[in-house]
Amino acid sequence: MCGRFTQYRTVDEYAKALQLGLLEGDWSNQPLERFNVAPQSRVMLLHQDASDIHARPVRWGYAPHWADGNRPPAINARIETASTSKFWGAIWKKGRVLVPADGWYEWKKHPTDKKVKQPYLIRLRSKEPMFFAAIADLPTAEHEGGGFALITAASDVGMIDIHDRRPVVLRPEVAREWLENGLPPERSEDLLRHHETPVTEFEWYPVGKAVGNVNNQGPELIRRTEEPLL
């Protein structure tokens, strides 16, 4: 799963990595500087309409209108069930978005003491931006929107030692296709299942436990700790 991530570059830098032109907005060259993005906060994402690709902040967490109050908003959608689940049905086909990021955090459990967990930062070995596949209920002039969720898949060899789930990360060329209007559902699912970034392109290392507090921010959170908990 993914419950925290980083998004600290400028929107222009993410757009360049995605091989797009500059996106509209006076804020686009200002660093986002978020080193501990948490659920229920508003997060910058990318979506495509009939004319162009846009960046906008949207709340991380989604629940369909009929589920309000019955369960907390979901922050992740499992690739194995999202395409057939009633919960995601309203946004699966028409709510494809990208969440630009620089890495995400996972907590590795101690083999004997369940109270001890070591946080890790996972990022691309190239240190380039990454793009999480996500689905969203976007705000409109008539509708305030219901938020978004990251799509997750099972971890592969190596990364599974940290956590058994991971967000689906798409390479730039695949990410651009994921956003295309009119993309057939079969093709969008194929992109997620067969064209995600392989585990071999990632690296991970332990970071300090301060990341566990959502109020903590700053670049010190992504530094390798010299005194891991386990």
mmCIF file of the C-alpha atoms, coordinates in Angstrom:
data_MODEL
# 
_entry.id   MODEL 
# 
loop_
_atom_site.group_PDB 
_atom_site.id 
_atom_site.type_symbol 
_atom_site.label_atom_id 
_atom_site.label_alt_id 
_atom_site.label_comp_id 
_atom_site.label_asym_id 
_atom_site.label_entity_id 
_atom_site.label_seq_id 
_atom_site.pdbx_PDB_ins_code 
_atom_site.Cartn_x 
_atom_site.Cartn_y 
_atom_site.Cartn_z 
_atom_site.occupancy 
_atom_site.B_iso_or_equiv 
_atom_site.pdbx_formal_charge 
_atom_site.auth_seq_id 
_atom_site.auth_comp_id 
_atom_site.auth_asym_id 
_atom_site.auth_atom_id 
_atom_site.pdbx_PDB_model_num 
ATOM 1   C CA . MET A 1 1   ? 0.000   0.000   0.000   1.00 0.00 ? 1   MET A CA 1 
ATOM 2   C CA . CYS A 1 2   ? 1.033   3.627   0.084   1.00 0.00 ? 2   CYS A CA 1 
ATOM 3   C CA . GLY A 1 3   ? 0.106   5.853   3.009   1.00 0.00 ? 3   GLY A CA 1 
ATOM 4   C CA . ARG A 1 4   ? 2.745   8.597   2.736   1.00 0.00 ? 4   ARG A CA 1 
ATOM 5   C CA . PHE A 1 5   ? 4.831   9.997   -0.092  1.00 0.00 ? 5   PHE A CA 1 
ATOM 6   C CA . THR A 1 6   ? 6.897   12.996  -1.158  1.00 0.00 ? 6   THR A CA 1 
ATOM 7   C CA . GLN A 1 7   ? 6.074   15.686  -3.700  1.00 0.00 ? 7   GLN A CA 1 
ATOM 8   C CA . TYR A 1 8   ? 8.667   18.419  -3.346  1.00 0.00 ? 8   TYR A CA 1 
ATOM 9   C CA . ARG A 1 9   ? 9.669   19.569  -6.854  1.00 0.00 ? 9   ARG A CA 1 
ATOM 10  C CA . THR A 1 10  ? 7.956   22.194  -8.989  1.00 0.00 ? 10  THR A CA 1 
ATOM 11  C CA . VAL A 1 11  ? 5.011   21.390  -11.235 1.00 0.00 ? 11  VAL A CA 1 
ATOM 12  C CA . ASP A 1 12  ? 7.183   22.496  -14.161 1.00 0.00 ? 12  ASP A CA 1 
ATOM 13  C CA . GLU A 1 13  ? 9.802   19.883  -13.247 1.00 0.00 ? 13  GLU A CA 1 
ATOM 14  C CA . TYR A 1 14  ? 7.185   17.143  -13.173 1.00 0.00 ? 14  TYR A CA 1 
ATOM 15  C CA . ALA A 1 15  ? 5.788   18.350  -16.501 1.00 0.00 ? 15  ALA A CA 1 
ATOM 16  C CA . LYS A 1 16  ? 9.267   18.301  -18.041 1.00 0.00 ? 16  LYS A CA 1 
ATOM 17  C CA . ALA A 1 17  ? 9.864   14.740  -16.790 1.00 0.00 ? 17  ALA A CA 1 
ATOM 18  C CA . LEU A 1 18  ? 6.566   13.776  -18.389 1.00 0.00 ? 18  LEU A CA 1 
ATOM 19  C CA . GLN A 1 19  ? 7.761   15.491  -21.595 1.00 0.00 ? 19  GLN A CA 1 
ATOM 20  C CA . LEU A 1 20  ? 4.987   18.071  -21.543 1.00 0.00 ? 20  LEU A CA 1 
ATOM 21  C CA . GLY A 1 21  ? 5.077   21.797  -22.143 1.00 0.00 ? 21  GLY A CA 1 
ATOM 22  C CA . LEU A 1 22  ? 4.766   24.210  -19.242 1.00 0.00 ? 22  LEU A CA 1 
ATOM 23  C CA . LEU A 1 23  ? 1.442   23.935  -17.444 1.00 0.00 ? 23  LEU A CA 1 
ATOM 24  C CA . GLU A 1 24  ? -0.688  26.972  -16.742 1.00 0.00 ? 24  GLU A CA 1 
ATOM 25  C CA . GLY A 1 25  ? -0.415  28.754  -13.413 1.00 0.00 ? 25  GLY A CA 1 
ATOM 26  C CA . ASP A 1 26  ? 1.845   31.338  -11.789 1.00 0.00 ? 26  ASP A CA 1 
ATOM 27  C CA . TRP A 1 27  ? 2.612   28.753  -9.109  1.00 0.00 ? 27  TRP A CA 1 
ATOM 28  C CA . SER A 1 28  ? 4.000   26.159  -11.521 1.00 0.00 ? 28  SER A CA 1 
ATOM 29  C CA . ASN A 1 29  ? 7.658   27.093  -10.893 1.00 0.00 ? 29  ASN A CA 1 
ATOM 30  C CA . GLN A 1 30  ? 7.327   27.145  -7.101  1.00 0.00 ? 30  GLN A CA 1 
ATOM 31  C CA . PRO A 1 31  ? 8.595   24.007  -5.281  1.00 0.00 ? 31  PRO A CA 1 
ATOM 32  C CA . LEU A 1 32  ? 5.751   22.112  -3.654  1.00 0.00 ? 32  LEU A CA 1 
ATOM 33  C CA . GLU A 1 33  ? 8.122   21.178  -0.800  1.00 0.00 ? 33  GLU A CA 1 
ATOM 34  C CA . ARG A 1 34  ? 5.992   18.383  0.628   1.00 0.00 ? 34  ARG A CA 1 
ATOM 35  C CA . PHE A 1 35  ? 8.150   15.723  2.225   1.00 0.00 ? 35  PHE A CA 1 
ATOM 36  C CA . ASN A 1 36  ? 5.389   13.940  4.128   1.00 0.00 ? 36  ASN A CA 1 
ATOM 37  C CA . VAL A 1 37  ? 2.161   13.907  2.118   1.00 0.00 ? 37  VAL A CA 1 
ATOM 38  C CA . ALA A 1 38  ? -0.601  12.321  4.204   1.00 0.00 ? 38  ALA A CA 1 
ATOM 39  C CA . PRO A 1 39  ? -4.110  11.022  3.420   1.00 0.00 ? 39  PRO A CA 1 
ATOM 40  C CA . GLN A 1 40  ? -6.989  13.515  3.492   1.00 0.00 ? 40  GLN A CA 1 
ATOM 41  C CA . SER A 1 41  ? -4.682  16.386  2.507   1.00 0.00 ? 41  SER A CA 1 
ATOM 42  C CA . ARG A 1 42  ? -4.999  18.133  -0.853  1.00 0.00 ? 42  ARG A CA 1 
ATOM 43  C CA . VAL A 1 43  ? -2.404  16.848  -3.313  1.00 0.00 ? 43  VAL A CA 1 
ATOM 44  C CA . MET A 1 44  ? -1.320  18.169  -6.709  1.00 0.00 ? 44  MET A CA 1 
ATOM 45  C CA . LEU A 1 45  ? -2.297  15.789  -9.503  1.00 0.00 ? 45  LEU A CA 1 
ATOM 46  C CA . LEU A 1 46  ? -2.392  15.830  -13.295 1.00 0.00 ? 46  LEU A CA 1 
ATOM 47  C CA . HIS A 1 47  ? -5.472  15.181  -15.404 1.00 0.00 ? 47  HIS A CA 1 
ATOM 48  C CA . GLN A 1 48  ? -6.427  15.585  -19.040 1.00 0.00 ? 48  GLN A CA 1 
ATOM 49  C CA . ASP A 1 49  ? -9.579  17.197  -20.395 1.00 0.00 ? 49  ASP A CA 1 
ATOM 50  C CA . ALA A 1 50  ? -10.721 17.626  -23.981 1.00 0.00 ? 50  ALA A CA 1 
ATOM 51  C CA . SER A 1 51  ? -8.022  20.184  -24.744 1.00 0.00 ? 51  SER A CA 1 
ATOM 52  C CA . ASP A 1 52  ? -4.979  19.805  -22.511 1.00 0.00 ? 52  ASP A CA 1 
ATOM 53  C CA . ILE A 1 53  ? -3.313  18.409  -19.387 1.00 0.00 ? 53  ILE A CA 1 
ATOM 54  C CA . HIS A 1 54  ? -3.812  20.376  -16.183 1.00 0.00 ? 54  HIS A CA 1 
ATOM 55  C CA . ALA A 1 55  ? -2.467  20.345  -12.633 1.00 0.00 ? 55  ALA A CA 1 
ATOM 56  C CA . ARG A 1 56  ? -4.795  20.844  -9.683  1.00 0.00 ? 56  ARG A CA 1 
ATOM 57  C CA . PRO A 1 57  ? -4.930  20.050  -5.950  1.00 0.00 ? 57  PRO A CA 1 
ATOM 58  C CA . VAL A 1 58  ? -7.390  17.299  -4.990  1.00 0.00 ? 58  VAL A CA 1 
ATOM 59  C CA . ARG A 1 59  ? -8.065  15.603  -1.664  1.00 0.00 ? 59  ARG A CA 1 
ATOM 60  C CA . TRP A 1 60  ? -6.368  12.224  -1.153  1.00 0.00 ? 60  TRP A CA 1 
ATOM 61  C CA . GLY A 1 61  ? -9.166  9.832   -0.254  1.00 0.00 ? 61  GLY A CA 1 
ATOM 62  C CA . TYR A 1 62  ? -12.310 8.749   -2.096  1.00 0.00 ? 62  TYR A CA 1 
ATOM 63  C CA . ALA A 1 63  ? -15.726 7.371   -1.243  1.00 0.00 ? 63  ALA A CA 1 
ATOM 64  C CA . PRO A 1 64  ? -18.740 7.213   -3.593  1.00 0.00 ? 64  PRO A CA 1 
ATOM 65  C CA . HIS A 1 65  ? -21.740 9.306   -2.521  1.00 0.00 ? 65  HIS A CA 1 
ATOM 66  C CA . TRP A 1 66  ? -23.711 6.240   -1.459  1.00 0.00 ? 66  TRP A CA 1 
ATOM 67  C CA . ALA A 1 67  ? -20.933 5.141   0.920   1.00 0.00 ? 67  ALA A CA 1 
ATOM 68  C CA . ASP A 1 68  ? -20.654 8.446   2.814   1.00 0.00 ? 68  ASP A CA 1 
ATOM 69  C CA . GLY A 1 69  ? -20.485 7.792   6.530   1.00 0.00 ? 69  GLY A CA 1 
ATOM 70  C CA . ASN A 1 70  ? -20.372 4.035   6.172   1.00 0.00 ? 70  ASN A CA 1 
ATOM 71  C CA . ARG A 1 71  ? -16.602 3.758   5.889   1.00 0.00 ? 71  ARG A CA 1 
ATOM 72  C CA . PRO A 1 72  ? -13.611 6.116   5.819   1.00 0.00 ? 72  PRO A CA 1 
ATOM 73  C CA . PRO A 1 73  ? -12.494 7.377   2.389   1.00 0.00 ? 73  PRO A CA 1 
ATOM 74  C CA . ALA A 1 74  ? -10.205 4.883   0.645   1.00 0.00 ? 74  ALA A CA 1 
ATOM 75  C CA . ILE A 1 75  ? -6.704  6.093   -0.217  1.00 0.00 ? 75  ILE A CA 1 
ATOM 76  C CA . ASN A 1 76  ? -5.670  3.075   -2.321  1.00 0.00 ? 76  ASN A CA 1 
ATOM 77  C CA . ALA A 1 77  ? -7.455  0.995   -4.957  1.00 0.00 ? 77  ALA A CA 1 
ATOM 78  C CA . ARG A 1 78  ? -6.225  -2.542  -5.538  1.00 0.00 ? 78  ARG A CA 1 
ATOM 79  C CA . ILE A 1 79  ? -5.540  -3.250  -9.208  1.00 0.00 ? 79  ILE A CA 1 
ATOM 80  C CA . GLU A 1 80  ? -6.867  -6.796  -8.770  1.00 0.00 ? 80  GLU A CA 1 
ATOM 81  C CA . THR A 1 81  ? -10.407 -5.618  -7.960  1.00 0.00 ? 81  THR A CA 1 
ATOM 82  C CA . ALA A 1 82  ? -10.770 -1.938  -8.902  1.00 0.00 ? 82  ALA A CA 1 
ATOM 83  C CA . SER A 1 83  ? -12.047 -2.537  -12.438 1.00 0.00 ? 83  SER A CA 1 
ATOM 84  C CA . THR A 1 84  ? -14.924 -4.745  -11.251 1.00 0.00 ? 84  THR A CA 1 
ATOM 85  C CA . SER A 1 85  ? -15.739 -3.228  -7.863  1.00 0.00 ? 85  SER A CA 1 
ATOM 86  C CA . LYS A 1 86  ? -18.947 -1.235  -7.405  1.00 0.00 ? 86  LYS A CA 1 
ATOM 87  C CA . PHE A 1 87  ? -17.042 1.058   -5.046  1.00 0.00 ? 87  PHE A CA 1 
ATOM 88  C CA . TRP A 1 88  ? -14.760 2.277   -7.855  1.00 0.00 ? 88  TRP A CA 1 
ATOM 89  C CA . GLY A 1 89  ? -17.184 1.871   -10.743 1.00 0.00 ? 89  GLY A CA 1 
ATOM 90  C CA . ALA A 1 90  ? -18.081 5.549   -11.148 1.00 0.00 ? 90  ALA A CA 1 
ATOM 91  C CA . ILE A 1 91  ? -14.491 6.716   -11.608 1.00 0.00 ? 91  ILE A CA 1 
ATOM 92  C CA . TRP A 1 92  ? -12.607 3.708   -12.982 1.00 0.00 ? 92  TRP A CA 1 
ATOM 93  C CA . LYS A 1 93  ? -13.379 4.411   -16.658 1.00 0.00 ? 93  LYS A CA 1 
ATOM 94  C CA . LYS A 1 94  ? -13.365 8.208   -16.706 1.00 0.00 ? 94  LYS A CA 1 
ATOM 95  C CA . GLY A 1 95  ? -11.306 9.292   -13.707 1.00 0.00 ? 95  GLY A CA 1 
ATOM 96  C CA . ARG A 1 96  ? -7.742  8.406   -14.715 1.00 0.00 ? 96  ARG A CA 1 
ATOM 97  C CA . VAL A 1 97  ? -5.185  10.827  -13.251 1.00 0.00 ? 97  VAL A CA 1 
ATOM 98  C CA . LEU A 1 98  ? -1.485  10.914  -12.373 1.00 0.00 ? 98  LEU A CA 1 
ATOM 99  C CA . VAL A 1 99  ? 0.068   11.876  -9.063  1.00 0.00 ? 99  VAL A CA 1 
ATOM 100 C CA . PRO A 1 100 ? 3.646   13.141  -9.571  1.00 0.00 ? 100 PRO A CA 1 
ATOM 101 C CA . ALA A 1 101 ? 5.960   12.198  -6.725  1.00 0.00 ? 101 ALA A CA 1 
ATOM 102 C CA . ASP A 1 102 ? 9.594   11.744  -5.773  1.00 0.00 ? 102 ASP A CA 1 
ATOM 103 C CA . GLY A 1 103 ? 9.254   8.685   -3.554  1.00 0.00 ? 103 GLY A CA 1 
ATOM 104 C CA . TRP A 1 104 ? 7.036   6.994   -1.006  1.00 0.00 ? 104 TRP A CA 1 
ATOM 105 C CA . TYR A 1 105 ? 7.385   5.626   2.501   1.00 0.00 ? 105 TYR A CA 1 
ATOM 106 C CA . GLU A 1 106 ? 6.727   2.143   3.819   1.00 0.00 ? 106 GLU A CA 1 
ATOM 107 C CA . TRP A 1 107 ? 7.142   0.706   7.307   1.00 0.00 ? 107 TRP A CA 1 
ATOM 108 C CA . LYS A 1 108 ? 8.893   -2.643  7.789   1.00 0.00 ? 108 LYS A CA 1 
ATOM 109 C CA . LYS A 1 109 ? 7.672   -4.621  10.755  1.00 0.00 ? 109 LYS A CA 1 
ATOM 110 C CA . HIS A 1 110 ? 10.064  -6.039  13.334  1.00 0.00 ? 110 HIS A CA 1 
ATOM 111 C CA . PRO A 1 111 ? 10.096  -9.862  13.094  1.00 0.00 ? 111 PRO A CA 1 
ATOM 112 C CA . THR A 1 112 ? 9.231   -10.328 16.781  1.00 0.00 ? 112 THR A CA 1 
ATOM 113 C CA . ASP A 1 113 ? 8.169   -6.970  18.250  1.00 0.00 ? 113 ASP A CA 1 
ATOM 114 C CA . LYS A 1 114 ? 5.057   -5.661  16.493  1.00 0.00 ? 114 LYS A CA 1 
ATOM 115 C CA . LYS A 1 115 ? 5.420   -2.279  18.172  1.00 0.00 ? 115 LYS A CA 1 
ATOM 116 C CA . VAL A 1 116 ? 8.673   -1.591  16.315  1.00 0.00 ? 116 VAL A CA 1 
ATOM 117 C CA . LYS A 1 117 ? 8.503   -0.535  12.654  1.00 0.00 ? 117 LYS A CA 1 
ATOM 118 C CA . GLN A 1 118 ? 11.317  0.867   10.523  1.00 0.00 ? 118 GLN A CA 1 
ATOM 119 C CA . PRO A 1 119 ? 10.284  3.497   7.956   1.00 0.00 ? 119 PRO A CA 1 
ATOM 120 C CA . TYR A 1 120 ? 11.885  3.278   4.513   1.00 0.00 ? 120 TYR A CA 1 
ATOM 121 C CA . LEU A 1 121 ? 11.932  5.721   1.617   1.00 0.00 ? 121 LEU A CA 1 
ATOM 122 C CA . ILE A 1 122 ? 11.481  4.104   -1.797  1.00 0.00 ? 122 ILE A CA 1 
ATOM 123 C CA . ARG A 1 123 ? 12.479  6.053   -4.908  1.00 0.00 ? 123 ARG A CA 1 
ATOM 124 C CA . LEU A 1 124 ? 13.771  5.544   -8.451  1.00 0.00 ? 124 LEU A CA 1 
ATOM 125 C CA . ARG A 1 125 ? 17.476  4.720   -8.688  1.00 0.00 ? 125 ARG A CA 1 
ATOM 126 C CA . SER A 1 126 ? 17.719  7.483   -11.281 1.00 0.00 ? 126 SER A CA 1 
ATOM 127 C CA . LYS A 1 127 ? 16.267  9.918   -8.697  1.00 0.00 ? 127 LYS A CA 1 
ATOM 128 C CA . GLU A 1 128 ? 13.931  11.185  -11.412 1.00 0.00 ? 128 GLU A CA 1 
ATOM 129 C CA . PRO A 1 129 ? 10.294  12.052  -10.669 1.00 0.00 ? 129 PRO A CA 1 
ATOM 130 C CA . MET A 1 130 ? 7.820   9.197   -10.690 1.00 0.00 ? 130 MET A CA 1 
ATOM 131 C CA . PHE A 1 131 ? 4.171   9.084   -11.658 1.00 0.00 ? 131 PHE A CA 1 
ATOM 132 C CA . PHE A 1 132 ? 1.603   7.155   -9.613  1.00 0.00 ? 132 PHE A CA 1 
ATOM 133 C CA . ALA A 1 133 ? -1.419  5.855   -11.499 1.00 0.00 ? 133 ALA A CA 1 
ATOM 134 C CA . ALA A 1 134 ? -4.562  7.021   -9.723  1.00 0.00 ? 134 ALA A CA 1 
ATOM 135 C CA . ILE A 1 135 ? -8.307  7.437   -10.205 1.00 0.00 ? 135 ILE A CA 1 
ATOM 136 C CA . ALA A 1 136 ? -10.296 10.451  -9.096  1.00 0.00 ? 136 ALA A CA 1 
ATOM 137 C CA . ASP A 1 137 ? -13.653 12.117  -8.804  1.00 0.00 ? 137 ASP A CA 1 
ATOM 138 C CA . LEU A 1 138 ? -12.573 15.595  -9.885  1.00 0.00 ? 138 LEU A CA 1 
ATOM 139 C CA . PRO A 1 139 ? -14.231 18.853  -8.821  1.00 0.00 ? 139 PRO A CA 1 
ATOM 140 C CA . THR A 1 140 ? -16.340 20.721  -11.396 1.00 0.00 ? 140 THR A CA 1 
ATOM 141 C CA . ALA A 1 141 ? -18.338 23.944  -11.371 1.00 0.00 ? 141 ALA A CA 1 
ATOM 142 C CA . GLU A 1 142 ? -21.394 21.980  -10.243 1.00 0.00 ? 142 GLU A CA 1 
ATOM 143 C CA . HIS A 1 143 ? -19.686 19.306  -8.140  1.00 0.00 ? 143 HIS A CA 1 
ATOM 144 C CA . GLU A 1 144 ? -17.090 19.659  -5.382  1.00 0.00 ? 144 GLU A CA 1 
ATOM 145 C CA . GLY A 1 145 ? -15.507 16.296  -6.186  1.00 0.00 ? 145 GLY A CA 1 
ATOM 146 C CA . GLY A 1 146 ? -14.969 13.211  -4.106  1.00 0.00 ? 146 GLY A CA 1 
ATOM 147 C CA . GLY A 1 147 ? -11.160 12.941  -4.041  1.00 0.00 ? 147 GLY A CA 1 
ATOM 148 C CA . PHE A 1 148 ? -8.709  10.419  -5.466  1.00 0.00 ? 148 PHE A CA 1 
ATOM 149 C CA . ALA A 1 149 ? -7.025  7.107   -4.661  1.00 0.00 ? 149 ALA A CA 1 
ATOM 150 C CA . LEU A 1 150 ? -3.703  5.609   -5.730  1.00 0.00 ? 150 LEU A CA 1 
ATOM 151 C CA . ILE A 1 151 ? -3.761  2.289   -7.569  1.00 0.00 ? 151 ILE A CA 1 
ATOM 152 C CA . THR A 1 152 ? -1.660  -0.400  -5.903  1.00 0.00 ? 152 THR A CA 1 
ATOM 153 C CA . ALA A 1 153 ? -0.286  -3.788  -6.946  1.00 0.00 ? 153 ALA A CA 1 
ATOM 154 C CA . ALA A 1 154 ? 1.562   -6.640  -5.264  1.00 0.00 ? 154 ALA A CA 1 
ATOM 155 C CA . SER A 1 155 ? 5.242   -5.983  -4.572  1.00 0.00 ? 155 SER A CA 1 
ATOM 156 C CA . ASP A 1 156 ? 7.889   -8.014  -6.355  1.00 0.00 ? 156 ASP A CA 1 
ATOM 157 C CA . VAL A 1 157 ? 11.064  -9.771  -5.196  1.00 0.00 ? 157 VAL A CA 1 
ATOM 158 C CA . GLY A 1 158 ? 13.144  -7.565  -2.915  1.00 0.00 ? 158 GLY A CA 1 
ATOM 159 C CA . MET A 1 159 ? 10.626  -4.821  -2.259  1.00 0.00 ? 159 MET A CA 1 
ATOM 160 C CA . ILE A 1 160 ? 8.251   -7.346  -0.724  1.00 0.00 ? 160 ILE A CA 1 
ATOM 161 C CA . ASP A 1 161 ? 10.649  -7.484  2.233   1.00 0.00 ? 161 ASP A CA 1 
ATOM 162 C CA . ILE A 1 162 ? 9.551   -3.913  3.017   1.00 0.00 ? 162 ILE A CA 1 
ATOM 163 C CA . HIS A 1 163 ? 5.847   -4.248  2.221   1.00 0.00 ? 163 HIS A CA 1 
ATOM 164 C CA . ASP A 1 164 ? 3.670   -6.615  0.200   1.00 0.00 ? 164 ASP A CA 1 
ATOM 165 C CA . ARG A 1 165 ? 1.917   -3.797  -1.713  1.00 0.00 ? 165 ARG A CA 1 
ATOM 166 C CA . ARG A 1 166 ? 3.202   -0.847  -3.717  1.00 0.00 ? 166 ARG A CA 1 
ATOM 167 C CA . PRO A 1 167 ? 1.758   1.992   -5.794  1.00 0.00 ? 167 PRO A CA 1 
ATOM 168 C CA . VAL A 1 168 ? 1.703   1.433   -9.550  1.00 0.00 ? 168 VAL A CA 1 
ATOM 169 C CA . VAL A 1 169 ? 4.425   3.684   -10.998 1.00 0.00 ? 169 VAL A CA 1 
ATOM 170 C CA . LEU A 1 170 ? 4.268   4.429   -14.730 1.00 0.00 ? 170 LEU A CA 1 
ATOM 171 C CA . ARG A 1 171 ? 7.142   5.495   -16.962 1.00 0.00 ? 171 ARG A CA 1 
ATOM 172 C CA . PRO A 1 172 ? 6.574   8.866   -18.686 1.00 0.00 ? 172 PRO A CA 1 
ATOM 173 C CA . GLU A 1 173 ? 5.521   7.422   -22.056 1.00 0.00 ? 173 GLU A CA 1 
ATOM 174 C CA . VAL A 1 174 ? 3.088   5.027   -20.385 1.00 0.00 ? 174 VAL A CA 1 
ATOM 175 C CA . ALA A 1 175 ? 1.855   7.730   -18.005 1.00 0.00 ? 175 ALA A CA 1 
ATOM 176 C CA . ARG A 1 176 ? 0.954   10.007  -20.915 1.00 0.00 ? 176 ARG A CA 1 
ATOM 177 C CA . GLU A 1 177 ? -1.081  7.249   -22.537 1.00 0.00 ? 177 GLU A CA 1 
ATOM 178 C CA . TRP A 1 178 ? -2.829  6.543   -19.215 1.00 0.00 ? 178 TRP A CA 1 
ATOM 179 C CA . LEU A 1 179 ? -4.184  10.110  -19.275 1.00 0.00 ? 179 LEU A CA 1 
ATOM 180 C CA . GLU A 1 180 ? -5.532  9.974   -22.834 1.00 0.00 ? 180 GLU A CA 1 
ATOM 181 C CA . ASN A 1 181 ? -9.230  10.629  -23.312 1.00 0.00 ? 181 ASN A CA 1 
ATOM 182 C CA . GLY A 1 182 ? -11.141 7.732   -24.789 1.00 0.00 ? 182 GLY A CA 1 
ATOM 183 C CA . LEU A 1 183 ? -8.590  5.109   -23.750 1.00 0.00 ? 183 LEU A CA 1 
ATOM 184 C CA . PRO A 1 184 ? -10.405 1.737   -23.815 1.00 0.00 ? 184 PRO A CA 1 
ATOM 185 C CA . PRO A 1 185 ? -10.823 0.134   -20.360 1.00 0.00 ? 185 PRO A CA 1 
ATOM 186 C CA . GLU A 1 186 ? -8.991  -2.978  -21.552 1.00 0.00 ? 186 GLU A CA 1 
ATOM 187 C CA . ARG A 1 187 ? -5.968  -0.903  -22.574 1.00 0.00 ? 187 ARG A CA 1 
ATOM 188 C CA . SER A 1 188 ? -5.900  1.094   -19.349 1.00 0.00 ? 188 SER A CA 1 
ATOM 189 C CA . GLU A 1 189 ? -5.884  -2.104  -17.316 1.00 0.00 ? 189 GLU A CA 1 
ATOM 190 C CA . ASP A 1 190 ? -3.163  -3.554  -19.563 1.00 0.00 ? 190 ASP A CA 1 
ATOM 191 C CA . LEU A 1 191 ? -0.985  -0.490  -18.878 1.00 0.00 ? 191 LEU A CA 1 
ATOM 192 C CA . LEU A 1 192 ? -1.288  -1.058  -15.133 1.00 0.00 ? 192 LEU A CA 1 
ATOM 193 C CA . ARG A 1 193 ? -0.686  -4.787  -15.195 1.00 0.00 ? 193 ARG A CA 1 
ATOM 194 C CA . HIS A 1 194 ? 2.004   -5.126  -17.832 1.00 0.00 ? 194 HIS A CA 1 
ATOM 195 C CA . HIS A 1 195 ? 3.731   -1.758  -18.246 1.00 0.00 ? 195 HIS A CA 1 
ATOM 196 C CA . GLU A 1 196 ? 4.415   -0.583  -14.697 1.00 0.00 ? 196 GLU A CA 1 
ATOM 197 C CA . THR A 1 197 ? 7.961   0.318   -13.675 1.00 0.00 ? 197 THR A CA 1 
ATOM 198 C CA . PRO A 1 198 ? 9.785   -2.869  -12.538 1.00 0.00 ? 198 PRO A CA 1 
ATOM 199 C CA . VAL A 1 199 ? 11.165  -3.227  -9.016  1.00 0.00 ? 199 VAL A CA 1 
ATOM 200 C CA . THR A 1 200 ? 14.729  -3.315  -10.371 1.00 0.00 ? 200 THR A CA 1 
ATOM 201 C CA . GLU A 1 201 ? 14.475  0.410   -11.142 1.00 0.00 ? 201 GLU A CA 1 
ATOM 202 C CA . PHE A 1 202 ? 13.869  1.346   -7.488  1.00 0.00 ? 202 PHE A CA 1 
ATOM 203 C CA . GLU A 1 203 ? 16.066  1.721   -4.445  1.00 0.00 ? 203 GLU A CA 1 
ATOM 204 C CA . TRP A 1 204 ? 15.120  1.959   -0.776  1.00 0.00 ? 204 TRP A CA 1 
ATOM 205 C CA . TYR A 1 205 ? 16.802  2.833   2.482   1.00 0.00 ? 205 TYR A CA 1 
ATOM 206 C CA . PRO A 1 206 ? 15.840  3.426   6.141   1.00 0.00 ? 206 PRO A CA 1 
ATOM 207 C CA . VAL A 1 207 ? 14.859  6.907   7.296   1.00 0.00 ? 207 VAL A CA 1 
ATOM 208 C CA . GLY A 1 208 ? 14.199  8.395   10.717  1.00 0.00 ? 208 GLY A CA 1 
ATOM 209 C CA . LYS A 1 209 ? 11.017  7.698   12.655  1.00 0.00 ? 209 LYS A CA 1 
ATOM 210 C CA . ALA A 1 210 ? 10.039  11.403  12.542  1.00 0.00 ? 210 ALA A CA 1 
ATOM 211 C CA . VAL A 1 211 ? 8.198   10.709  9.287   1.00 0.00 ? 211 VAL A CA 1 
ATOM 212 C CA . GLY A 1 212 ? 5.600   8.848   11.335  1.00 0.00 ? 212 GLY A CA 1 
ATOM 213 C CA . ASN A 1 213 ? 4.206   12.179  12.556  1.00 0.00 ? 213 ASN A CA 1 
ATOM 214 C CA . VAL A 1 214 ? 2.172   13.869  9.811   1.00 0.00 ? 214 VAL A CA 1 
ATOM 215 C CA . ASN A 1 215 ? 3.033   17.276  11.278  1.00 0.00 ? 215 ASN A CA 1 
ATOM 216 C CA . ASN A 1 216 ? 6.722   16.789  10.498  1.00 0.00 ? 216 ASN A CA 1 
ATOM 217 C CA . GLN A 1 217 ? 7.905   18.196  7.176   1.00 0.00 ? 217 GLN A CA 1 
ATOM 218 C CA . GLY A 1 218 ? 11.241  19.099  5.611   1.00 0.00 ? 218 GLY A CA 1 
ATOM 219 C CA . PRO A 1 219 ? 14.054  17.508  3.595   1.00 0.00 ? 219 PRO A CA 1 
ATOM 220 C CA . GLU A 1 220 ? 15.552  15.866  6.689   1.00 0.00 ? 220 GLU A CA 1 
ATOM 221 C CA . LEU A 1 221 ? 12.755  13.270  6.504   1.00 0.00 ? 221 LEU A CA 1 
ATOM 222 C CA . ILE A 1 222 ? 14.180  11.716  3.325   1.00 0.00 ? 222 ILE A CA 1 
ATOM 223 C CA . ARG A 1 223 ? 17.758  11.401  4.600   1.00 0.00 ? 223 ARG A CA 1 
ATOM 224 C CA . ARG A 1 224 ? 19.135  7.950   5.288   1.00 0.00 ? 224 ARG A CA 1 
ATOM 225 C CA . THR A 1 225 ? 19.295  7.241   9.004   1.00 0.00 ? 225 THR A CA 1 
ATOM 226 C CA . GLU A 1 226 ? 22.572  5.943   10.397  1.00 0.00 ? 226 GLU A CA 1 
ATOM 227 C CA . GLU A 1 227 ? 20.754  4.315   13.319  1.00 0.00 ? 227 GLU A CA 1 
ATOM 228 C CA . PRO A 1 228 ? 17.932  2.154   11.917  1.00 0.00 ? 228 PRO A CA 1 
ATOM 229 C CA . LEU A 1 229 ? 15.444  0.694   14.370  1.00 0.00 ? 229 LEU A CA 1 
ATOM 230 C CA . LEU A 1 230 ? 15.982  -2.825  13.008  1.00 0.00 ? 230 LEU A CA 1 
# 
